[in-house]
Structures are given as C-alpha cells and as structure tokens.
Amino acid sequence: MNAPTPLSPFRKRVIVALTTTAVLCGAIGTYLYQRTDVTDAIAQRWHVEVGDDDAPLVVEKVEQAFAAINYDISRVRLGQGVPRVLVRTIPADLGQVPEVERRKDLFIGSVLPLVLAVNEQILTERVRIEAVAKKLKFQEPLSNDDMAELERLGKIYEVIEDDPDDHAPTVDLATVNPAEMVDELLLRVAPLPVSLVLAQAAEESAWGLSRFAAEGNALYGQWVWNDDEGIIPKGRRVGETHSIRAFRDIYESTLAYAHNLNTHRAYKNFRHIRANMLNAKGVLDGRVLAGALSKYSGRGQAYVESLRTIIRANDLGVLDRAVFSDLQKIQTTATAEPETKPL
C-alpha cells in the first residue's frame, strides 16, 4: 500500500487557515480595510495591545510588554511561536536607542505579528475561493452564495470595479465567467513573504525612524494624490499634489500595503511569479520576489538590491516560517503526515 503524498507547505498553510476560520470569527478588536468602501470588517484576535492610550508610545513600554509575554525575535528565529501582540505605533523614542541590533529587533518584533495577521486574513479569503474552484473543477453547480462571495471578493480585490466609467474592470460583472474570476482572484488573494514585507517596511521607513512613520504610521511609503490627510514630502514641487498616505496605526498601514501589492497593475508580474513559485515549491522566497518590485521605487534595480541586502544581512528569510504561537499546535496536527502501517 502506497503512503499518501505529503502536503506541500502552502497547502498546509491553507489547511491551517481553514482550521482557524472559526477562531477568527470570534475574535476581538475590529479593523477595517481602508482600501475600498465595499469591504467587510476584518476581525483579528490580539492577546496584547500596546499603545492603545493617548500617551506617546515609548520603547520601555514595548520592551516591558514583550518581556511579559516572553516574546523575543531571537527565539522566534529558532522556532518559537509569535504572540498575537498588536503594537499600534513605532515608539516615539526608538531613535534614541543606541544599540542598532536592539532597535532593529524592536522594529521587527513590532511589525512581524502584523504581517502574520494580514497573511492569515488573506488565507481565509483564499480558502473560500479555492472552495469555489474545486466545484468548478468537478463541474458542480455554483450556488447563489458562491456567486455572491465571488462578487464580494472580486470587488475587494478590484477584479470588479463598482464604477466602470472610472476604471475599466478586469471582469465585466454582467457577463462574468466564474472560472475567469476564480483564476484572477487566485493570482491576487495569496500571502506575501514575511521577509519581503519586513524588508520593505525597514527600507521605506528607515527602520521606523522616518518622519512619515512618526507622523502617519506610514511604513511602506504609499503615495496618494489630492489627499488632505496625506503627509506632504519635503521638497514637493509647486503644482504637485502627491503625498504619503497616513494611517491610524501600523497594522492598517500593513493591510493597505498588502492590498496594493495584490491589486495594483504595476505588480501584476509580481503576482504571476508568486503564483508560479507557490505551484512549483509551495513556499515563497522573498529575495526572489523582490526582483519583481523594481516599479515600487524610482530607484529601480538599486531598490531591489537594497531589499535583498536587508533580507540577507538581517536574517529575515528564516522568519518566513514564523507562525502565531496559538496556531503552532493546530499546524502541527493539521500538517502531520499520515501514519502508514505495514501490511
């Protein structure tokens, strides 16, 4: 009797996402994607929240919170789970920390749980799409609920546009082909490599020390136009209207960044390379995928090499394997290879 084929790492992550959907439904602390006005509230369960009062967040408070829950990036690199800790802002006095590695660990420790939470949300959405894809594969009829879910996610991920006059939709809702919709959604609704997200946050915010991070929780340097709440860059020419988008907290900033990579036409090649990587290997390589982000910055290839250097120099690649501590047991159970007994 042949042993069952082991699951790929990506399929394992999808199983974990499906297993934890019920957990997410009962979560506390609700945050909205500010990407479109058609999205549902996204609930995440945070065991600890840091910086939820009116006083400026300081390094001492973050370090005390991390110590209380035994959260240490060096241990995470060795396989320890990541606690569900929400740090709302970068500490105001981070730049006063003299030790470079200590500053970096504080920054990584603050952003890492946010990245995992965003990927967790994306995976729960992907599970729904894959359920529809399975029906299509076996030529099963789609229910009204299936079509409604495709429409909902199609709008969230901008496959369908509410206003065709404003921007031509990728798929015309009136003549939507479910298979076409699913194919496009599977390209867009996929997780991001943790190492790459952390590297871009570090690069775009100067490891949390930039004015944009301090004034608007902007970790990823996302531009907006004609936005009265945006942060005006120094040296902006007369007549220009772009600014850096500001956010309520760095979690919202991370959500918006992920949505940008998963929807903007400039990153279409990124999404195709990611899909091929998942299909071929089941895991994502942040250093390779960085090569598809030359359009993220006017620096082009120099920007790509900077991201790769950050990933390599700070050993971020190992964090691609990081998971929430409360999911480690679930993941171990869900992904264990079936036991085979001799005949």
PyMOL commands that set and color helices and strands:
alter all, ss='L'
color gray80, all
select helices_A, chain A and resi 9-19+21-25+59-68+73-76+94-96+100-137+144-156+173-175+178-188+194-205+211-216+250-263+265-281+286-292+294-296+301-313+317-321+325-335
alter helices_A, ss='H'
color red, helices_A
select strands_A, chain A and resi 30-32+41-43+48-50+85-87+223-225+242-244
alter strands_A, ss='S'
color yellow, strands_A
deselect
rebuild
show_as cartoon
